[in-house]
Amino acid sequence: MKKLFLVSVLIFGSICLCSSNPFEIQKKRAEFDYSFGEEGERAYIRLPRGQKDVKAVLYCHQNMTEEVLFRSWEFCARMDSLGVAMAFIQRGSQNWDVSQGCQGRFEMIMKKFAEGTEHPEIESAPIIPFGHSAQATFPWNFAAWNPDRTLCVISYHGDAPRTNLCGYGRASLEWGRTRNIDKIPGLMVYDASKHIKSNAVCTGTEFTVEPVFVDESRNTPCDAHADVRPRVVLISGPAIQTGEYTFRYDPDYFGRDPKRLWTGITLCIEADGDSEYKSAVQELNIQLAL
């Protein structure tokens, strides 16, 4: 099977932020039903559409990939069908060290969600802790400290329970002799083998990312690839995807935080493979200079 490479041509320009069709921008922005807190410490919740009651809460700590869940209308629709609310928490504990107050903050957040949305069942609803990379350890530890409350665990691009190779780069917590996550379903998703990171600086408010296939020199375009058109997917950061390859800076970005772990705008460029050529994935991080 042959290898292929992807490169991105970044085209950007400064334009007026006023759109001739603001609805097109608004419908692509993540939607929440209630939020509270100061910038950088906000907590947001999205209620399941078409449901009378909330059956569970997907509880995500902000890092990077968590944002994709709230931007994906297909994923949100699936959560709607299951009656699952979706919570997005800024500056959540990376290791769920209860001595640092994370348990109390969690309980306060759930109580305020219940009051603010007028859904009292949220305060005691089952939780699906979700974390990515530097936040991938907290779901396991949350479950260990809240076994009766945890519906299942998702550690995305993550680590294993009680590992000494934590995504946040420090020692894991000791669970003690009686704490465990027995009978709690857990999912660990990890595959970094296909990622190539590239950085660029964008000084405008609208930009286009045009992916092209290149040969092994990574400089010369080539036609030796699967018969597919590469996709560009917005992962995180203050942007709205306005077209297949076009994006616009979003001044109302819900994850705004000056101390955010992962800065800038992160895109994922993907191309499917076939029987002859491998698939390819490239990460692109754009640092803003507005």
C-alpha positions as CSV (number, residue, x, y, z in Angstrom):
1,M,0.0,0.0,0.0
2,K,1.4,3.4,-1.0
3,K,1.7,6.4,1.2
4,L,0.3,9.8,0.4
5,F,0.8,13.2,1.9
6,L,-1.4,16.2,2.3
7,V,-0.3,19.8,2.5
8,S,-2.5,22.9,3.0
9,V,-2.4,26.1,1.1
10,L,-3.6,28.8,3.5
11,I,-5.3,31.8,1.8
12,F,-6.5,34.6,4.1
13,G,-7.5,38.2,3.9
14,S,-8.9,40.9,6.1
15,I,-12.6,41.7,5.5
16,C,-15.5,43.3,7.4
17,L,-17.0,41.2,10.1
18,C,-20.5,42.1,9.0
19,S,-21.9,39.2,7.0
20,S,-24.5,39.6,4.2
21,N,-26.1,36.4,5.5
22,P,-25.7,36.3,9.4
23,F,-28.1,33.3,9.7
24,E,-25.6,31.1,7.9
25,I,-23.0,32.0,10.5
26,Q,-25.3,31.6,13.5
27,K,-26.6,28.2,12.5
28,K,-23.0,26.8,12.4
29,R,-22.2,28.1,15.9
30,A,-22.5,25.8,18.9
31,E,-25.8,26.3,20.8
32,F,-26.3,26.2,24.6
33,D,-29.4,26.6,26.8
34,Y,-27.7,27.9,29.9
35,S,-24.3,29.1,31.0
36,F,-22.8,30.9,34.0
37,G,-19.4,32.0,35.3
38,E,-16.6,34.4,34.3
39,E,-14.7,34.1,31.0
40,G,-12.3,31.2,31.3
41,E,-14.3,29.6,34.1
42,R,-17.6,29.2,32.4
43,A,-19.9,26.2,32.5
44,Y,-22.3,25.6,29.6
45,I,-25.1,23.0,29.0
46,R,-27.1,22.0,26.0
47,L,-30.4,20.3,26.7
48,P,-31.6,17.4,24.5
49,R,-34.0,18.6,21.9
50,G,-37.5,17.1,21.8
51,Q,-37.2,15.5,25.3
52,K,-39.2,16.2,28.4
53,D,-36.5,15.0,30.8
54,V,-32.7,14.8,30.9
55,K,-31.7,11.1,31.3
56,A,-27.9,11.7,31.6
57,V,-25.3,14.4,31.1
58,L,-22.2,14.2,28.9
59,Y,-19.7,16.1,31.0
60,C,-16.7,17.5,29.1
61,H,-13.7,19.4,30.3
62,Q,-12.4,21.9,27.7
63,N,-9.1,21.1,26.0
64,M,-9.5,20.7,22.2
65,T,-11.4,17.8,20.7
66,E,-14.3,18.2,23.1
67,E,-15.4,21.2,21.1
68,V,-16.1,19.0,18.0
69,L,-19.0,17.3,19.9
70,F,-20.8,20.6,20.3
71,R,-20.1,21.7,16.7
72,S,-21.3,18.4,15.2
73,W,-25.1,18.6,14.6
74,E,-25.1,14.9,13.8
75,F,-23.6,14.0,17.2
76,C,-25.9,16.5,19.0
77,A,-28.9,14.9,17.3
78,R,-27.8,11.5,18.5
79,M,-27.5,12.8,22.0
80,D,-31.0,14.3,21.6
81,S,-32.4,11.0,20.7
82,L,-31.0,9.4,23.8
83,G,-32.1,12.2,26.1
84,V,-28.5,13.2,27.0
85,A,-27.6,16.8,27.9
86,M,-24.1,18.0,26.9
87,A,-22.0,20.1,29.4
88,F,-18.9,22.0,28.5
89,I,-16.7,23.1,31.4
90,Q,-13.8,25.5,31.3
91,R,-10.6,24.9,33.4
92,G,-11.8,21.5,34.7
93,S,-9.5,19.5,36.9
94,Q,-7.1,17.4,34.8
95,N,-6.7,14.6,37.4
96,W,-9.9,15.0,39.5
97,D,-7.9,15.7,42.7
98,V,-10.8,16.2,45.2
99,S,-8.4,17.9,47.6
100,Q,-8.3,20.8,45.2
101,G,-12.1,21.4,45.2
102,C,-13.1,19.8,41.9
103,Q,-15.8,17.6,43.5
104,G,-17.4,20.6,45.2
105,R,-17.3,22.6,41.9
106,F,-18.9,19.8,40.0
107,E,-21.8,19.5,42.5
108,M,-22.2,23.3,42.4
109,I,-22.3,23.3,38.6
110,M,-24.9,20.5,38.4
111,K,-27.1,22.3,40.9
112,K,-26.9,25.6,39.0
113,F,-27.6,23.7,35.7
114,A,-30.7,22.2,37.3
115,E,-31.9,25.5,38.6
116,G,-31.0,27.6,35.5
117,T,-32.7,25.2,33.0
118,E,-35.6,24.3,35.3
119,H,-34.7,20.6,35.0
120,P,-34.2,19.5,38.6
121,E,-33.3,16.0,37.5
122,I,-30.0,17.3,36.2
123,E,-28.7,17.7,39.8
124,S,-28.6,13.9,40.3
125,A,-28.5,12.7,36.6
126,P,-26.0,10.0,35.6
127,I,-22.7,11.4,34.2
128,I,-20.7,10.5,31.2
129,P,-17.3,12.1,31.8
130,F,-15.4,12.9,28.6
131,G,-11.9,14.1,28.3
132,H,-9.3,14.5,25.5
133,S,-5.5,14.3,25.8
134,A,-4.4,16.5,28.7
135,Q,-8.0,16.0,30.0
136,A,-8.1,12.3,29.3
137,T,-7.3,11.2,32.8
138,F,-10.0,12.9,34.7
139,P,-12.9,10.7,33.4
140,W,-11.4,7.6,35.0
141,N,-10.7,9.3,38.3
142,F,-14.1,11.0,38.3
143,A,-15.6,7.5,38.0
144,A,-13.5,6.2,40.8
145,W,-14.7,8.9,43.1
146,N,-18.3,8.8,41.8
147,P,-19.0,5.2,40.8
148,D,-22.7,5.3,41.6
149,R,-23.1,8.4,39.4
150,T,-21.0,7.4,36.4
151,L,-22.9,5.9,33.5
152,C,-19.8,5.2,31.4
153,V,-16.3,6.7,30.8
154,I,-14.8,8.1,27.6
155,S,-11.1,8.9,27.5
156,Y,-10.4,10.2,24.0
157,H,-6.9,10.2,22.6
158,G,-6.4,9.2,26.1
159,D,-4.8,7.0,28.7
160,A,-5.7,3.9,30.7
161,P,-7.1,3.8,34.3
162,R,-4.3,4.2,37.0
163,T,-1.7,4.7,34.3
164,N,1.7,6.4,35.1
165,L,1.6,7.9,31.6
166,C,-1.1,10.5,32.2
167,G,-2.0,12.8,29.3
168,Y,-1.4,15.9,31.5
169,G,2.3,14.8,32.1
170,R,2.2,14.4,35.9
171,A,1.7,11.6,38.4
172,S,-1.7,9.9,38.5
173,L,-3.8,9.9,41.7
174,E,-3.7,7.0,44.0
175,W,-7.2,5.5,44.3
176,G,-6.7,3.8,47.6
177,R,-7.4,0.2,48.6
178,T,-11.2,0.3,48.2
179,R,-11.8,2.7,45.3
180,N,-12.4,1.1,41.8
181,I,-14.5,1.4,38.6
182,D,-15.7,-2.2,38.4
183,K,-18.7,-2.7,36.1
184,I,-18.5,0.8,34.7
185,P,-18.2,0.7,30.9
186,G,-15.1,2.6,29.7
187,L,-13.8,3.5,26.2
188,M,-10.2,4.6,25.5
189,V,-9.6,5.9,22.0
190,Y,-5.9,6.5,20.9
191,D,-4.2,6.6,17.6
192,A,-1.5,9.2,17.0
193,S,0.3,7.4,14.2
194,K,-1.4,9.3,11.4
195,H,-1.0,12.8,12.6
196,I,1.3,15.4,11.1
197,K,1.3,18.8,12.7
198,S,1.7,22.0,10.8
199,N,1.4,25.6,12.0
200,A,0.5,28.8,10.3
201,V,-0.2,32.4,11.3
202,C,-3.4,34.1,10.1
203,T,-3.7,37.9,10.3
204,G,-7.1,38.3,8.7
205,T,-10.7,37.5,9.8
206,E,-11.6,35.1,6.9
207,F,-9.4,32.4,5.5
208,T,-9.4,29.4,3.2
209,V,-7.6,26.1,3.6
210,E,-7.0,24.4,0.3
211,P,-5.6,20.8,0.8
212,V,-3.6,19.2,-2.0
213,F,-1.9,15.8,-2.4
214,V,1.9,15.9,-2.8
215,D,4.7,13.4,-3.3
216,E,7.2,12.3,-0.7
217,S,9.1,15.5,-1.0
218,R,6.0,17.2,0.4
219,N,6.6,20.0,-2.1
220,T,5.4,18.7,-5.5
221,P,1.7,18.1,-6.2
222,C,0.9,14.6,-7.5
223,D,-2.0,12.6,-8.9
224,A,-1.0,9.3,-7.2
225,H,-3.7,9.1,-4.5
226,A,-7.1,7.6,-3.9
227,D,-9.9,9.2,-6.0
228,V,-11.2,11.3,-3.1
229,R,-11.6,14.9,-2.2
230,P,-9.9,15.9,1.1
231,R,-12.0,17.1,3.9
232,V,-11.2,20.0,6.3
233,V,-12.9,19.8,9.7
234,L,-12.9,22.5,12.4
235,I,-11.7,21.0,15.7
236,S,-11.4,23.9,18.1
237,G,-10.9,27.6,18.4
238,P,-12.6,30.9,17.6
239,A,-13.8,30.1,14.1
240,I,-16.9,29.2,12.1
241,Q,-16.8,26.9,9.1
242,T,-18.7,28.8,6.4
243,G,-18.0,26.4,3.5
244,E,-16.1,23.3,2.5
245,Y,-12.7,25.0,2.8
246,T,-13.7,28.4,4.1
247,F,-13.7,29.8,7.7
248,R,-14.3,33.0,9.6
249,Y,-13.0,34.3,12.9
250,D,-15.7,34.0,15.6
251,P,-15.6,36.8,18.2
252,D,-18.3,35.1,20.2
253,Y,-16.4,31.8,20.5
254,F,-17.9,29.9,23.5
255,G,-14.5,28.5,24.6
256,R,-12.7,31.8,24.9
257,D,-10.2,31.6,27.7
258,P,-6.8,33.5,28.0
259,K,-5.3,30.5,29.8
260,R,-6.7,27.9,27.4
261,L,-4.5,24.8,27.2
262,W,-4.6,24.7,23.4
263,T,-4.5,28.0,21.6
264,G,-5.4,29.2,18.2
265,I,-7.7,27.5,15.7
266,T,-7.1,23.8,15.1
267,L,-8.3,22.1,11.9
268,C,-8.1,18.5,10.8
269,I,-7.4,17.7,7.2
270,E,-8.5,14.2,6.2
271,A,-8.4,12.0,3.1
272,D,-9.8,8.5,2.8
273,G,-7.7,5.7,1.3
274,D,-8.5,2.8,-0.9
275,S,-7.0,-0.7,-1.7
276,E,-3.8,1.0,-3.0
277,Y,-3.3,4.2,-1.0
278,K,-3.4,4.7,2.8
279,S,-5.7,7.3,4.4
280,A,-4.0,10.5,5.6
281,V,-4.7,12.9,8.4
282,Q,-2.9,16.2,9.0
283,E,-3.4,18.6,11.9
284,L,-3.2,22.3,11.2
285,N,-2.9,24.9,14.0
286,I,-3.5,28.6,13.1
287,Q,-2.3,31.2,15.5
288,L,-4.2,34.4,15.4
289,A,-2.8,37.9,15.2
290,L,-5.9,40.1,15.2
